[in-house]
Amino acid sequence: MLELKGLVKRYGSTPVFAGVNLALKPGEFVAVLGESGVGKSTLLNCIAGLDTLDGGSVHLDGQDVTTMAEPEQALLRRRDLGFVFQAFHVLPHLTVAQNVALPLLLLNRADDARVACALDEVGLGGFGDRLPQTLSGGQLQRVAIARALVHAPKLLLADEPTGNLDAGNAGRVMDTLVRQARAHGTACLLVTHSHAAAERADRVMELRSDGLYAV
């Protein structure tokens, strides 16, 4: 589902990482550990085409993302990718249901029943009409998971999804993330500094400046 071949990223003359290789199967869950500043978020941005690479290639479901024009990359992101971030990125002026519906609306596939089902799946049935500011951090992250998976993406990218949560909420969010990704058959790539979160994965890798290494 995802294949990374020899990824290289620099900022000017400053190297971030090089020689990053990874193959991720459909439905597989891989966690990437690494110290702050090693480039974990940058790696996800490069995979999604939100940041440029200085070498190597990214293939998603057989398509070379790195050679696509920006409009093609944008369509691929809307159609085939889901994102969960540490800061939630839930829009405060929209209701919970409207937030979850966004990926479907961008694909012209509005489906209120699917949104309601997605909220039920993450334990937030009946929360659709509420505004984000009335929810806890753990609930907001579950909204973000429902939004990321509502359009059945092929790949889920999760960037420190438990970083802003206490241990109890972090565990519940990881339970939801793993359960939902597996239920949808979605490949998942999680980057984190949390060993507790990484332990939920099928495989754990460590990102270093010279590549990815099995832990």
C-alpha positions as CSV (number, residue, x, y, z in Angstrom):
1,M,0.0,0.0,0.0
2,L,2.9,2.4,0.8
3,E,6.5,2.1,-0.3
4,L,9.2,4.5,0.6
5,K,12.4,4.2,-1.4
6,G,15.6,6.1,-0.3
7,L,13.9,9.2,1.0
8,V,16.2,12.2,1.5
9,K,15.2,15.5,3.1
10,R,17.3,18.6,3.7
11,Y,16.6,22.2,4.7
12,G,19.2,24.1,2.8
13,S,22.5,22.5,3.7
14,T,21.1,21.0,6.9
15,P,20.3,17.3,6.5
16,V,17.1,16.0,8.2
17,F,17.1,12.3,7.1
18,A,18.4,10.2,4.3
19,G,18.0,6.6,3.2
20,V,14.5,6.1,4.5
21,N,13.0,2.9,3.2
22,L,9.7,1.3,4.3
23,A,7.0,-1.0,2.8
24,L,3.6,-1.0,4.4
25,K,0.9,-3.6,3.6
26,P,-2.8,-2.9,3.4
27,G,-4.3,-3.0,6.9
28,E,-0.8,-3.0,8.5
29,F,-0.1,-0.7,11.4
30,V,3.5,0.6,11.7
31,A,4.8,3.0,14.4
32,V,7.8,5.2,13.9
33,L,9.6,6.4,17.1
34,G,12.2,9.2,17.2
35,E,13.5,12.0,19.2
36,S,12.1,15.5,18.8
37,G,13.6,17.3,15.8
38,V,14.6,14.1,14.0
39,G,12.0,14.7,11.3
40,K,9.0,12.5,12.1
41,S,6.4,15.1,11.1
42,T,8.5,16.1,8.1
43,L,8.4,12.5,7.0
44,L,4.6,12.4,7.1
45,N,4.4,15.7,5.2
46,C,6.7,14.3,2.5
47,I,4.7,11.1,2.2
48,A,1.5,13.2,1.7
49,G,3.1,15.5,-0.8
50,L,2.8,18.5,1.6
51,D,6.6,18.9,1.6
52,T,9.2,18.3,-1.1
53,L,11.8,15.6,-1.0
54,D,15.4,16.0,-2.0
55,G,15.7,12.4,-3.1
56,G,13.9,9.1,-3.2
57,S,10.3,8.2,-4.1
58,V,6.9,7.6,-2.4
59,H,4.5,5.1,-3.9
60,L,0.9,4.8,-2.7
61,D,-1.0,1.9,-4.0
62,G,1.4,1.7,-6.9
63,Q,1.2,5.4,-7.8
64,D,4.4,7.5,-7.6
65,V,3.3,10.5,-5.5
66,T,6.6,12.3,-6.0
67,T,6.2,12.6,-9.7
68,M,2.6,13.9,-9.6
69,A,1.6,17.5,-10.3
70,E,0.1,19.4,-7.3
71,P,-3.5,19.0,-8.5
72,E,-3.0,15.2,-8.7
73,Q,-1.4,15.2,-5.2
74,A,-4.3,17.2,-3.8
75,L,-6.9,14.8,-5.2
76,L,-4.9,11.8,-3.9
77,R,-4.8,13.4,-0.4
78,R,-8.6,14.0,-0.4
79,R,-9.4,10.5,-1.8
80,D,-6.8,8.1,-0.4
81,L,-5.3,9.7,2.8
82,G,-6.6,10.3,6.3
83,F,-4.8,12.5,8.8
84,V,-4.8,12.6,12.6
85,F,-2.7,15.3,14.3
86,Q,-1.6,16.1,17.8
87,A,-3.4,19.4,17.8
88,F,-6.7,17.9,16.5
89,H,-7.2,20.5,13.8
90,V,-11.0,20.4,14.4
91,L,-12.7,23.6,13.1
92,P,-14.2,25.4,16.1
93,H,-17.0,27.1,14.1
94,L,-18.4,23.8,12.8
95,T,-20.4,21.2,14.7
96,V,-18.8,17.8,15.4
97,A,-20.9,16.3,12.6
98,Q,-19.9,19.0,10.1
99,N,-16.2,18.5,11.0
100,V,-16.5,14.7,10.4
101,A,-18.3,15.3,7.1
102,L,-15.6,17.5,5.6
103,P,-13.7,14.7,3.7
104,L,-16.9,13.5,2.2
105,L,-18.0,17.0,1.1
106,L,-14.6,17.6,-0.5
107,L,-15.2,14.4,-2.6
108,N,-18.9,15.4,-3.4
109,R,-20.0,12.4,-1.4
110,A,-22.1,14.0,1.3
111,D,-23.6,11.2,3.5
112,D,-25.2,12.1,6.8
113,A,-25.8,8.5,7.7
114,R,-22.1,7.7,7.2
115,V,-21.2,10.6,9.4
116,A,-23.5,9.4,12.1
117,C,-22.1,5.9,11.8
118,A,-18.6,7.2,12.1
119,L,-19.4,9.0,15.3
120,D,-21.1,5.9,16.7
121,E,-18.0,3.9,15.9
122,V,-15.7,6.2,18.0
123,G,-18.2,6.4,20.9
124,L,-19.6,9.8,20.1
125,G,-23.1,9.0,18.9
126,G,-25.4,11.9,19.8
127,F,-22.6,14.4,19.8
128,G,-23.0,15.5,16.2
129,D,-24.8,18.8,17.0
130,R,-22.3,19.9,19.6
131,L,-19.5,22.4,19.0
132,P,-15.9,21.4,19.6
133,Q,-15.3,23.7,22.5
134,T,-17.8,21.7,24.6
135,L,-15.7,18.5,24.2
136,S,-12.7,17.2,26.1
137,G,-9.3,16.7,24.5
138,G,-9.9,12.9,24.3
139,Q,-13.3,13.5,22.7
140,L,-11.8,15.9,20.2
141,Q,-9.2,13.4,19.2
142,R,-11.9,10.8,18.6
143,V,-13.7,13.4,16.4
144,A,-10.4,13.7,14.4
145,I,-10.2,9.9,14.0
146,A,-13.8,9.7,12.8
147,R,-13.1,12.5,10.3
148,A,-9.9,10.8,9.1
149,L,-11.6,7.5,8.4
150,V,-15.1,8.6,7.3
151,H,-14.2,8.4,3.6
152,A,-12.5,5.0,3.9
153,P,-8.9,6.1,3.0
154,K,-6.3,3.6,1.9
155,L,-3.6,5.1,4.3
156,L,-4.0,6.8,7.7
157,L,-1.1,9.1,8.8
158,A,-1.1,9.9,12.5
159,D,1.3,12.5,13.9
160,E,1.7,12.3,17.7
161,P,-2.1,11.8,18.2
162,T,-1.8,11.3,21.9
163,G,0.8,14.0,22.5
164,N,-1.7,16.4,24.1
165,L,-3.6,13.8,26.2
166,D,-3.1,12.4,29.7
167,A,-2.3,8.7,30.0
168,G,-5.9,7.6,30.4
169,N,-7.2,9.5,27.4
170,A,-4.2,8.5,25.4
171,G,-4.9,4.8,25.9
172,R,-8.6,5.2,25.0
173,V,-7.7,7.2,21.8
174,M,-5.1,4.5,20.8
175,D,-7.8,1.9,21.4
176,T,-10.1,3.7,19.0
177,L,-7.5,4.4,16.4
178,V,-6.3,0.8,16.2
179,R,-9.8,-0.6,16.3
180,Q,-11.1,1.7,13.6
181,A,-8.1,1.4,11.3
182,R,-8.4,-2.4,11.4
183,A,-12.2,-2.3,10.9
184,H,-11.7,-0.3,7.8
185,G,-8.7,-2.2,6.5
186,T,-6.7,1.0,6.4
187,A,-2.9,0.9,6.5
188,C,-1.7,3.2,9.3
189,L,1.6,5.0,9.8
190,L,2.0,6.5,13.3
191,V,4.8,8.8,14.3
192,T,5.3,9.3,18.0
193,H,7.7,9.7,20.9
194,S,5.4,7.6,23.1
195,H,6.6,4.0,23.5
196,A,3.2,3.1,25.0
197,A,1.5,4.2,21.8
198,A,4.0,2.5,19.6
199,E,3.5,-0.8,21.4
200,R,0.1,-1.1,19.8
201,A,1.6,-1.4,16.3
202,D,2.4,-4.5,14.3
203,R,5.9,-3.2,13.8
204,V,7.9,-0.5,15.4
205,M,10.7,1.5,13.6
206,E,13.0,4.2,14.7
207,L,13.7,7.2,12.5
208,R,17.4,8.3,12.6
209,S,19.2,10.7,10.4
210,D,20.5,7.8,8.2
211,G,17.2,5.9,7.8
212,L,14.5,3.8,9.5
213,Y,15.6,0.9,11.7
214,A,13.5,-1.9,13.3
215,V,13.2,-1.7,17.0
